[in-house]
Amino acid sequence: MIERLKKNLINIPGKRLKKKLLVFESDDWGAIRIPSKKVRDLFLSKKLLSNSDPFSMFDALESESDMLSLYEVLHQFKDAKGNHPIFTTNFVVGNPDFDKIRESDFQHYYYECFTETYKKYENSSNTFGLIQDGIRDGLILPQYHAREHLNFILWMELLQNNNKSFHEAFKHHFFAIDFNDFSNRRQNLMATYDYYSKESLNLIKESIEDGLQLFKDTFKMNSSTTIAPCYVWDNKVEEVFLQHGVKYMQGSRFQQIPNENTTQFKKKFHYNGQKNNLGQTYFLRNGLFEPATNENINWVDKCLESIRIAFKWNKPAIIGTHRLNYIGSIVPENRNKNLAYLAELLTRITNYWPDVEFISSAELANTYYQKSK
């Protein structure tokens, strides 16, 4: 009952739309996480990963099979206009270049484009070609997540200070181990835009500018929206995005704001269609489809309830569904099971709401922009 009340409350503020618009937003594409099952099990035994964290258990760089399996499900469905469901795939466009960092004796940070990372992973060499196919077929639309899904500043400090755990992970070309320390506001290093000094903020700003250019060079288009890793960002980050043409911020209903002087984030509430002082528009995810995170929840029913409430308030249904739900390189059953749930969800959506329209986050941004003119 309380959860249903919250779902209604978050849909009350903001502009209303007559159409039944449905958006799937999926984060973390292009980013490395766990290199292999063998490495995962090794670090589980070292207590540097937790078996209660689904990202540590299932998430990895997407393979060719992952992309083809997702496309197979999306191809089966169409909306009232004949469009397939489309995933807004929020891409991390860079990953650490471990070889160059090691060659610099850990004194300098280097990264590589995610398309180069694909070439180094078994079963991923043609993944970028399949991504281009998905864009062409209207099944995915990339948007910008970050240059890397990593607080690379803190990571480099730990490596330079000879942190044994992160050096051990580095040997296996990954960084996503658990890290509970007073010097970090989170339990890992995944919050890209968290910072503790003006010097760090300047490096973050440079990474955003660099990453947006890399996104444009790679996908031959600009990203009109963005989503901050771990929902951590502040107005200084927003300013950089606006300077580079990004006017729309994806997110959760709560923004986590860094503060140099505290060990806690400040929380700020957002609603769909809300504008900040810079004129940028926020879109919040008012539904979730994350079956990999908890197998004891009926995610199809849970997501359908969120969609039903959003449509009742004449709001777009924006469904958050991370990449880890569709990855099978570590645990094939993870992908297979969750894709079956996705097919069930899409079947029920198209049956319940035959007038539903599947659109991307960028298309939703244009809808709100045109309405506000």
C-alpha positions as CSV (number, residue, x, y, z in Angstrom):
1,M,0.0,0.0,0.0
2,I,2.8,2.5,0.9
3,E,4.7,1.6,-2.2
4,R,1.6,2.2,-4.4
5,L,1.0,5.5,-2.6
6,K,4.6,6.6,-3.5
7,K,4.1,5.6,-7.1
8,N,1.0,7.9,-7.3
9,L,2.8,10.8,-5.5
10,I,5.7,10.9,-7.8
11,N,3.4,11.1,-10.8
12,I,1.3,14.0,-9.6
13,P,3.7,17.0,-10.3
14,G,4.7,18.1,-13.8
15,K,3.2,18.4,-17.2
16,R,0.7,15.9,-18.5
17,L,0.5,14.2,-21.9
18,K,-2.5,12.6,-23.5
19,K,-0.6,9.9,-25.3
20,K,0.5,6.7,-23.6
21,L,4.2,6.9,-24.0
22,L,6.5,4.2,-22.8
23,V,10.3,4.5,-22.5
24,F,12.9,1.9,-21.5
25,E,16.1,3.4,-20.1
26,S,19.0,0.9,-19.7
27,D,22.3,2.0,-18.2
28,D,25.9,0.7,-18.3
29,W,26.3,-0.4,-21.9
30,G,29.9,-0.3,-23.0
31,A,31.3,-0.5,-19.5
32,I,33.5,-3.3,-18.2
33,R,32.4,-4.8,-14.8
34,I,33.3,-8.4,-14.0
35,P,35.8,-9.9,-16.5
36,S,34.7,-13.6,-16.2
37,K,33.1,-16.2,-13.9
38,K,36.6,-17.4,-12.9
39,V,37.7,-13.9,-11.8
40,R,34.4,-13.3,-10.1
41,D,34.7,-16.5,-8.0
42,L,38.3,-15.7,-7.1
43,F,37.4,-12.3,-5.7
44,L,34.3,-13.7,-4.0
45,S,36.7,-16.0,-2.2
46,K,38.9,-13.0,-1.2
47,K,35.8,-11.2,0.2
48,L,36.4,-8.4,-2.3
49,L,33.1,-9.0,-4.0
50,S,29.7,-9.8,-2.3
51,N,27.4,-12.6,-3.6
52,S,24.5,-10.4,-2.4
53,D,25.3,-7.8,-5.1
54,P,23.7,-8.8,-8.4
55,F,26.1,-6.5,-10.3
56,S,29.0,-8.5,-9.0
57,M,27.3,-11.8,-9.7
58,F,26.0,-11.2,-13.2
59,D,27.2,-8.0,-14.9
60,A,29.8,-7.9,-17.6
61,L,30.6,-6.3,-20.9
62,E,27.9,-7.1,-23.4
63,S,28.6,-9.9,-25.9
64,E,27.3,-10.5,-29.4
65,S,25.0,-13.1,-28.0
66,D,23.6,-10.7,-25.5
67,M,22.7,-8.2,-28.2
68,L,21.2,-10.7,-30.5
69,S,19.1,-12.2,-27.7
70,L,17.7,-8.9,-26.7
71,Y,17.0,-7.9,-30.3
72,E,15.1,-11.2,-30.8
73,V,12.7,-10.3,-28.0
74,L,12.2,-6.7,-29.1
75,H,11.6,-7.7,-32.7
76,Q,8.5,-9.7,-31.6
77,F,6.5,-6.7,-30.6
78,K,5.1,-3.5,-32.2
79,D,3.1,-0.6,-30.9
80,A,0.1,1.1,-32.5
81,K,2.3,2.9,-34.9
82,G,4.2,-0.2,-35.9
83,N,7.3,0.6,-33.9
84,H,9.2,-2.0,-32.0
85,P,10.0,-1.4,-28.3
86,I,13.2,0.7,-28.2
87,F,15.8,0.6,-25.5
88,T,17.5,3.9,-24.7
89,T,21.0,2.3,-24.1
90,N,23.0,4.7,-22.0
91,F,26.6,4.1,-23.0
92,V,29.9,4.4,-21.1
93,V,32.2,5.3,-24.0
94,G,35.5,4.6,-22.3
95,N,37.2,2.1,-20.1
96,P,40.6,2.2,-18.4
97,D,43.6,1.3,-20.6
98,F,45.2,-1.0,-18.1
99,D,48.4,-1.6,-20.1
100,K,49.2,2.1,-20.6
101,I,48.4,2.8,-16.9
102,R,50.8,0.1,-15.8
103,E,53.5,1.3,-18.3
104,S,53.3,4.7,-16.7
105,D,54.0,3.1,-13.3
106,F,50.5,4.1,-12.3
107,Q,51.4,7.8,-12.5
108,H,48.9,8.7,-15.3
109,Y,45.4,7.7,-16.1
110,Y,44.6,6.5,-19.7
111,Y,41.4,5.2,-21.2
112,E,40.4,3.5,-24.5
113,C,37.1,3.8,-26.5
114,F,34.7,1.0,-25.6
115,T,34.8,-0.2,-29.2
116,E,38.5,-1.1,-28.6
117,T,37.5,-2.9,-25.4
118,Y,35.1,-5.1,-27.3
119,K,38.1,-6.4,-29.4
120,K,39.8,-7.6,-26.2
121,Y,36.9,-9.7,-24.9
122,E,35.9,-13.1,-26.2
123,N,32.6,-13.2,-28.0
124,S,32.4,-9.3,-28.2
125,S,34.5,-8.6,-31.3
126,N,31.5,-7.8,-33.5
127,T,29.3,-6.3,-30.8
128,F,29.7,-2.7,-32.1
129,G,28.5,-3.9,-35.5
130,L,25.4,-5.3,-33.9
131,I,24.9,-2.1,-32.0
132,Q,24.8,-0.3,-35.3
133,D,22.3,-2.8,-36.6
134,G,20.1,-2.2,-33.5
135,I,20.2,1.6,-34.1
136,R,19.3,1.1,-37.7
137,D,16.4,-1.2,-36.9
138,G,15.0,1.1,-34.2
139,L,15.6,-1.3,-31.4
140,I,18.1,0.8,-29.4
141,L,19.1,4.4,-29.3
142,P,22.4,5.2,-27.5
143,Q,22.6,8.2,-25.1
144,Y,25.5,9.3,-22.9
145,H,26.1,7.8,-19.5
146,A,29.7,8.8,-18.8
147,R,33.2,8.5,-20.2
148,E,33.9,5.8,-17.7
149,H,31.7,4.2,-15.0
150,L,34.4,4.8,-12.4
151,N,35.7,7.4,-10.0
152,F,39.0,7.3,-11.8
153,I,40.5,10.0,-9.6
154,L,40.1,8.1,-6.4
155,W,41.0,4.8,-8.2
156,M,44.3,6.3,-9.3
157,E,45.1,7.6,-5.8
158,L,44.5,4.1,-4.4
159,L,46.8,2.5,-7.0
160,Q,49.5,5.1,-6.5
161,N,49.3,4.5,-2.7
162,N,49.8,0.7,-3.4
163,N,46.4,-0.4,-2.2
164,K,46.8,-4.2,-2.3
165,S,43.1,-5.0,-3.2
166,F,42.9,-2.7,-6.1
167,H,46.3,-3.7,-7.4
168,E,45.1,-7.3,-7.3
169,A,42.0,-6.4,-9.2
170,F,44.1,-4.4,-11.7
171,K,46.1,-7.5,-12.6
172,H,42.8,-9.0,-13.8
173,H,41.8,-5.8,-15.7
174,F,38.9,-4.7,-13.5
175,F,38.2,-2.3,-10.7
176,A,34.6,-3.0,-9.5
177,I,35.5,-4.5,-6.1
178,D,33.9,-3.5,-2.8
179,F,35.4,-0.6,-1.0
180,N,34.2,0.5,2.4
181,D,36.3,3.3,3.6
182,F,35.9,6.7,5.3
183,S,37.5,8.3,2.2
184,N,34.6,7.2,0.0
185,R,30.9,8.0,0.3
186,R,29.9,4.7,-1.4
187,Q,30.8,1.1,-1.1
188,N,32.6,1.0,-4.4
189,L,34.2,3.4,-6.9
190,M,31.3,3.4,-9.5
191,A,30.1,7.0,-8.9
192,T,31.9,8.9,-11.7
193,Y,30.9,12.4,-10.7
194,D,31.5,12.2,-6.9
195,Y,34.3,14.5,-5.8
196,Y,36.0,15.9,-2.7
197,S,38.0,18.8,-4.1
198,K,38.0,21.5,-6.8
199,E,40.9,19.8,-8.5
200,S,38.8,16.6,-8.8
201,L,35.8,18.5,-10.1
202,N,38.0,20.0,-12.8
203,L,39.1,16.6,-13.9
204,I,35.5,15.4,-14.0
205,K,34.5,18.4,-16.1
206,E,37.3,17.5,-18.6
207,S,36.1,13.9,-18.7
208,I,32.6,15.0,-19.6
209,E,33.7,17.2,-22.4
210,D,36.1,14.5,-23.6
211,G,33.4,11.8,-23.3
212,L,30.7,13.7,-25.2
213,Q,33.1,14.3,-28.1
214,L,34.0,10.5,-28.1
215,F,30.3,9.7,-28.1
216,K,29.7,12.0,-31.1
217,D,32.7,10.6,-32.9
218,T,31.6,7.0,-32.3
219,F,27.9,7.2,-32.9
220,K,28.0,10.1,-35.4
221,M,25.4,12.0,-33.4
222,N,25.1,14.1,-30.3
223,S,23.5,12.9,-27.1
224,S,20.5,15.1,-26.1
225,T,20.1,13.4,-22.7
226,T,22.4,12.0,-20.1
227,I,22.2,9.9,-16.9
228,A,24.7,10.3,-14.1
229,P,26.3,7.0,-12.9
230,C,24.7,6.0,-9.5
231,Y,22.5,9.1,-9.8
232,V,25.4,11.2,-8.3
233,W,25.9,14.7,-9.7
234,D,25.5,18.4,-8.9
235,N,24.7,21.7,-10.7
236,K,28.4,22.2,-11.7
237,V,28.1,19.0,-13.7
238,E,24.8,20.2,-15.2
239,E,26.5,23.4,-16.4
240,V,29.1,21.4,-18.3
241,F,26.5,19.3,-20.0
242,L,24.5,22.4,-21.0
243,Q,27.6,24.0,-22.5
244,H,27.8,21.0,-24.8
245,G,24.1,20.9,-25.8
246,V,22.7,18.4,-23.3
247,K,19.4,19.9,-22.1
248,Y,17.7,16.8,-20.6
249,M,18.7,14.9,-17.5
250,Q,17.5,11.3,-17.0
251,G,17.4,10.1,-13.4
252,S,15.7,8.7,-10.4
253,R,13.3,10.7,-8.2
254,F,16.3,11.5,-5.9
255,Q,19.5,13.1,-7.0
256,Q,22.6,12.3,-4.9
257,I,24.6,15.6,-4.5
258,P,28.3,15.5,-3.5
259,N,29.4,17.8,-0.8
260,E,33.2,18.4,-0.2
261,N,32.7,18.9,3.5
262,T,30.6,15.9,4.5
263,T,30.7,12.1,4.2
264,Q,27.1,11.9,3.1
265,F,25.2,12.9,-0.1
266,K,22.6,15.5,-0.1
267,K,19.3,14.3,-1.6
268,K,17.2,16.4,-3.9
269,F,13.8,15.4,-5.2
270,H,12.9,15.6,-8.9
271,Y,9.7,15.1,-11.0
272,N,9.0,14.6,-14.7
273,G,9.2,17.8,-16.7
274,Q,10.8,19.8,-13.9
275,K,13.3,22.4,-15.0
276,N,16.5,23.5,-13.2
277,N,17.8,27.0,-13.0
278,L,19.7,26.5,-16.3
279,G,16.5,25.5,-18.2
280,Q,17.4,21.8,-18.4
281,T,14.6,19.4,-18.0
282,Y,14.5,16.4,-15.7
283,F,13.0,13.0,-16.5
284,L,12.6,10.6,-13.7
285,R,12.1,6.8,-13.8
286,N,8.7,6.1,-12.5
287,G,8.9,2.4,-13.0
288,L,11.5,-0.4,-12.7
289,F,12.1,-3.7,-14.4
290,E,15.2,-5.2,-12.7
291,P,14.6,-8.9,-12.3
292,A,18.3,-9.7,-11.9
293,T,18.3,-7.7,-8.6
294,N,15.8,-9.8,-6.7
295,E,14.3,-13.1,-7.8
296,N,11.7,-12.9,-5.0
297,I,9.8,-10.1,-6.7
298,N,7.3,-10.5,-9.5
299,W,8.9,-7.8,-11.7
300,V,6.3,-8.1,-14.5
301,D,3.4,-7.3,-12.1
302,K,5.5,-4.6,-10.3
303,C,6.4,-2.9,-13.6
304,L,2.8,-3.1,-15.0
305,E,1.5,-1.4,-11.8
306,S,4.0,1.4,-12.3
307,I,2.9,1.8,-15.9
308,R,-0.8,1.8,-15.0
309,I,-0.3,4.5,-12.4
310,A,1.8,6.7,-14.8
311,F,-0.8,6.4,-17.5
312,K,-3.6,7.2,-15.0
313,W,-1.9,10.5,-14.3
314,N,-1.3,11.1,-18.0
315,K,2.4,10.8,-17.6
316,P,4.9,8.9,-19.7
317,A,6.0,5.6,-18.2
318,I,9.8,5.6,-17.9
319,I,11.1,2.2,-17.0
320,G,14.6,1.7,-15.6
321,T,16.2,-1.6,-16.6
322,H,19.9,-2.0,-16.2
323,R,22.1,-3.9,-18.6
324,L,22.9,-6.6,-16.1
325,N,19.4,-8.1,-16.6
326,Y,20.4,-9.0,-20.2
327,I,24.0,-10.3,-19.7
328,G,24.7,-14.0,-20.0
329,S,28.5,-14.4,-20.3
330,I,28.9,-15.1,-16.5
331,V,25.5,-16.8,-15.8
332,P,23.6,-17.7,-19.1
333,E,20.4,-18.3,-17.1
334,N,20.4,-14.7,-15.9
335,R,19.9,-13.5,-19.5
336,N,17.6,-16.2,-20.6
337,K,15.3,-16.0,-17.6
338,N,15.1,-12.2,-17.7
339,L,14.4,-12.0,-21.4
340,A,11.5,-14.4,-20.9
341,Y,10.2,-12.0,-18.3
342,L,10.7,-9.1,-20.7
343,A,8.7,-10.9,-23.4
344,E,5.9,-11.5,-20.9
345,L,6.0,-7.8,-19.9
346,L,5.8,-6.6,-23.5
347,T,3.0,-9.1,-24.3
348,R,0.9,-7.8,-21.4
349,I,1.7,-4.1,-22.2
350,T,0.6,-4.4,-25.8
351,N,-2.6,-6.3,-24.7
352,Y,-3.6,-3.9,-21.9
353,W,-2.8,-0.7,-23.8
354,P,-3.1,-1.2,-27.6
355,D,-2.6,2.5,-28.1
356,V,0.8,2.5,-26.3
357,E,3.7,4.2,-28.1
358,F,7.3,3.0,-27.6
359,I,9.7,5.9,-27.8
360,S,13.3,6.7,-26.7
361,S,14.4,9.1,-24.1
362,A,15.5,11.5,-26.8
363,E,12.1,11.4,-28.4
364,L,10.5,12.0,-25.0
365,A,12.7,15.0,-24.6
366,N,11.5,16.4,-27.9
367,T,7.9,15.8,-26.8
368,Y,8.3,17.7,-23.6
369,Y,10.3,20.5,-25.4
370,Q,7.6,21.0,-28.0
371,K,4.8,21.0,-25.4
372,S,6.6,23.6,-23.4
373,K,7.0,26.0,-26.3
